[in-house]
Structures are given as C-alpha cells and as structure tokens.
Amino acid sequence: MKTANLFYAGLLPAVLAAGMARPFAAMSAETDFSGIVSYVFEPNPQEIKPKSYNWEITLTKSDSQSGVYEIVQITRPTSTNSKGVGPVESVLVESKMISANSDGVVDFNLYVGDKAPKENMGRRGHVGEPIIFSGRGTGKGASSWIVLPGSKIGQVVPTTRGTRLSNGSLGLLRFTVSDDRGEQFQVDVVLRRR
C-alpha cells in the first residue's frame, strides 16, 4: 500500500467520526429550544398541489408536558369602527392531535396553503387555504381549512425558523385580507397552550 493510501485510510475514520458527532451535537443543543426548527417556502413545486408554507415545530420536554396545545385561527377586523365583532376564534387542529411522541416531546410538521386559495369557502366572497398537521412519531394527523373573510389577500407573513414558543404561544402565519366592501381583517394562525 502506498503512503498516501495509508494516510487517507487513517483519515477516513476520523472524518466519519467527526461528521457523525456533528448532528448529535446539533440535536443536543436544540433540546432546549421550543419553537420552529425548520421553515421552507414551497419546497416541492412539482407536487400536484404544492403547499406554500411548511414548518417543523418541536417543543422541549418541559413545554410538551406543561399542558395541551391546539392550533387556532384568530380573525379580527383591523379598523376600530368596523361592523364586524371583536376577535373570532376557530380551532384548526384539536388538542387531541397534538401529543408527545415516545421521547416525551411534541414534534410535528405543519403545511399551509395552495398556489391559489379555494374560492367561495363557507360563503360567497370568502377564500380558504388548506392546513395539514402531521405528528412526528405519533401517527396522528389532521387537516382543516383556514377560512379568510375576504377574497383579496393583501399580505401573508409566515414566522420563520428560530422563532420560539413564548408564554405558551407561537404565531405561525398572519394574513391581511379585504372583503368586497373594502373592510380589512387580520387573520392569525397560532399554536397555543390551552
């Protein structure tokens, strides 16, 4: 065997060991983190119906065991002299779906939105965006619709990687929409402790 081959043969196990240790170091550093560990916009545009906003959310053992969680939609008019009532809440993913896995942590993927919202969702002039929940290691999944009270979507602001759960709440997505009368609404999608 040549000297160079001996050098590379000795180097290979060291490189593999260092490469394998790196993910474990990253995972142990992230165990103290409750929040969004991954966010991707349109990761697979070739799908028949690609999802626009995609998150992986993991909670620490402490946060996972401190109560039950649900994902809700909170809709409120942006104007103080709006004819609409105060905030209206609806549950998108029930608490029985969001449970700890065998490691004792809440860990799930969440997918929201199609390229074009579904028109006349619930009633004429409203649009809908699908929401799909997939528990990691729990075998639980759910889907629902985010119903927006208008057809003109002005702004969509997703929360990105690194955002932490704070006081039992994690905002995921905010829509600003207008109805056909010009009234504006803010729609928030939130993971929260009940």
C-alpha positions as CSV (number, residue, x, y, z in Angstrom):
1,M,0.0,0.0,0.0
2,K,1.3,3.5,-0.8
3,T,2.0,6.0,1.9
4,A,-0.8,8.3,0.5
5,N,-3.3,5.5,0.7
6,L,-2.3,4.8,4.3
7,F,-2.8,8.4,5.1
8,Y,-6.3,8.5,3.6
9,A,-7.2,5.2,5.1
10,G,-6.4,6.6,8.6
11,L,-8.1,9.9,7.9
12,L,-11.4,8.4,6.7
13,P,-12.5,7.0,10.1
14,A,-11.6,10.3,11.8
15,V,-13.6,12.3,9.2
16,L,-16.6,9.9,9.6
17,A,-16.5,10.1,13.4
18,A,-16.3,13.9,13.3
19,G,-19.2,14.1,10.8
20,M,-21.4,11.7,12.8
21,A,-20.7,13.6,16.0
22,R,-21.8,16.9,14.4
23,P,-25.6,16.0,14.1
24,F,-25.7,14.8,17.7
25,A,-24.1,18.0,18.9
26,A,-26.7,20.0,17.0
27,M,-29.5,17.9,18.3
28,S,-28.4,18.2,21.9
29,A,-28.0,21.9,21.6
30,E,-31.6,22.2,20.2
31,T,-33.2,20.2,23.0
32,D,-33.5,23.4,25.0
33,F,-35.4,25.0,22.1
34,S,-39.2,25.1,21.8
35,G,-40.3,26.6,18.5
36,I,-39.8,26.4,14.8
37,V,-36.8,24.3,13.9
38,S,-37.4,24.4,10.2
39,Y,-39.3,26.6,7.7
40,V,-39.4,26.2,4.0
41,F,-41.5,28.1,1.4
42,E,-42.7,25.9,-1.5
43,P,-40.2,23.0,-1.1
44,N,-41.7,20.9,-3.8
45,P,-43.4,22.9,-6.5
46,Q,-43.7,19.8,-8.7
47,E,-46.4,18.4,-6.5
48,I,-49.9,18.4,-7.9
49,K,-50.9,20.8,-5.1
50,P,-47.7,22.1,-3.5
51,K,-48.1,23.6,0.0
52,S,-46.7,27.2,0.3
53,Y,-45.7,27.4,3.9
54,N,-44.1,24.4,5.6
55,W,-42.8,24.2,9.2
56,E,-41.3,21.6,11.6
57,I,-42.1,22.5,15.2
58,T,-40.6,20.9,18.2
59,L,-41.2,21.6,21.9
60,T,-38.9,20.8,24.8
61,K,-40.0,18.0,27.2
62,S,-40.8,20.7,29.8
63,D,-43.1,22.6,27.4
64,S,-44.5,19.4,26.0
65,Q,-45.7,18.3,29.4
66,S,-46.9,21.7,30.7
67,G,-50.3,21.5,29.1
68,V,-52.2,20.6,26.0
69,Y,-51.8,22.6,22.7
70,E,-54.1,23.4,19.8
71,I,-53.7,25.4,16.6
72,V,-56.3,28.1,16.2
73,Q,-57.3,30.8,13.7
74,I,-58.0,34.2,15.2
75,T,-59.8,36.7,12.9
76,R,-60.2,40.3,13.8
77,P,-61.1,43.5,11.9
78,T,-58.3,46.0,11.6
79,S,-60.5,49.0,11.9
80,T,-61.9,50.1,15.3
81,N,-65.1,51.3,13.7
82,S,-65.6,48.0,11.8
83,K,-69.1,46.5,11.7
84,G,-67.5,43.1,12.5
85,V,-67.5,41.9,16.0
86,G,-64.3,41.5,18.1
87,P,-61.9,38.6,17.5
88,V,-63.4,35.4,16.3
89,E,-61.5,32.2,17.1
90,S,-61.8,28.7,15.5
91,V,-59.9,25.6,16.2
92,L,-58.0,24.3,13.2
93,V,-56.1,21.4,14.9
94,E,-57.6,20.0,18.1
95,S,-55.5,19.3,21.2
96,K,-56.1,15.5,21.0
97,M,-54.0,15.6,17.8
98,I,-51.0,17.5,19.2
99,S,-49.4,14.9,21.6
100,A,-46.0,14.0,22.7
101,N,-44.1,11.2,20.9
102,S,-42.3,8.3,22.6
103,D,-39.4,10.6,23.5
104,G,-41.9,12.7,25.5
105,V,-41.8,15.8,23.2
106,V,-44.3,17.4,20.9
107,D,-42.8,17.3,17.4
108,F,-44.9,17.9,14.2
109,N,-44.9,19.2,10.7
110,L,-47.4,21.8,9.5
111,Y,-48.3,22.6,5.9
112,V,-50.4,25.5,4.8
113,G,-51.7,26.9,1.6
114,D,-52.0,26.1,-2.1
115,K,-50.8,28.3,-5.1
116,A,-54.3,29.7,-5.3
117,P,-56.9,29.8,-2.4
118,K,-60.2,28.0,-2.8
119,E,-62.9,30.5,-3.7
120,N,-66.3,30.9,-2.0
121,M,-65.2,28.9,1.0
122,G,-68.1,28.7,3.5
123,R,-69.8,31.6,1.8
124,R,-69.6,33.7,-1.3
125,G,-66.6,36.1,-1.2
126,H,-64.6,34.1,1.3
127,V,-61.5,32.1,0.4
128,G,-59.9,29.1,2.0
129,E,-56.4,27.8,2.5
130,P,-55.8,24.2,3.5
131,I,-53.9,23.3,6.7
132,I,-52.3,19.9,7.2
133,F,-50.9,18.7,10.5
134,S,-48.7,15.6,10.8
135,G,-47.4,14.5,14.2
136,R,-43.8,13.1,14.1
137,G,-43.6,9.8,15.9
138,T,-47.2,9.8,17.0
139,G,-49.1,8.5,14.0
140,K,-51.6,11.4,14.3
141,G,-52.6,13.7,11.5
142,A,-55.4,16.2,10.7
143,S,-56.5,18.6,8.1
144,S,-58.8,21.6,8.0
145,W,-59.3,24.9,6.3
146,I,-58.3,28.5,7.2
147,V,-61.3,30.5,6.0
148,L,-60.4,34.1,5.2
149,P,-63.3,36.6,5.4
150,G,-62.5,38.2,2.0
151,S,-61.1,37.3,-1.4
152,K,-58.4,40.0,-1.6
153,I,-55.3,38.8,0.2
154,G,-53.0,41.8,0.8
155,Q,-50.2,40.3,2.7
156,V,-49.1,36.9,4.1
157,V,-46.4,36.9,6.7
158,P,-45.0,33.5,7.8
159,T,-43.0,33.0,11.0
160,T,-39.6,31.6,10.2
161,R,-37.0,29.2,11.7
162,G,-35.7,30.1,15.1
163,T,-38.9,31.6,16.4
164,R,-39.5,30.5,20.0
165,L,-42.6,29.5,21.9
166,S,-43.3,32.4,24.2
167,N,-45.8,32.2,27.2
168,G,-47.3,29.1,25.7
169,S,-48.0,30.7,22.3
170,L,-46.3,30.6,18.8
171,G,-47.7,32.7,16.0
172,L,-47.2,30.8,12.7
173,L,-48.9,32.8,9.9
174,R,-50.6,36.2,9.5
175,F,-52.9,37.1,6.6
176,T,-54.2,40.6,5.9
177,V,-57.4,40.4,3.7
178,S,-60.1,42.7,2.4
179,D,-63.7,41.8,1.6
180,D,-65.7,43.2,-1.3
181,R,-66.8,46.2,0.8
182,G,-63.2,47.2,1.4
183,E,-63.2,46.2,5.1
184,Q,-59.8,44.7,6.2
185,F,-59.2,41.8,8.5
186,Q,-56.1,40.3,10.2
187,V,-56.1,36.5,10.4
188,D,-53.6,34.8,12.7
189,V,-52.8,31.1,12.8
190,V,-51.4,30.3,16.3
191,L,-50.1,27.3,18.2
192,R,-51.2,27.9,21.8
193,R,-51.4,26.2,25.1
194,R,-55.0,25.8,26.4
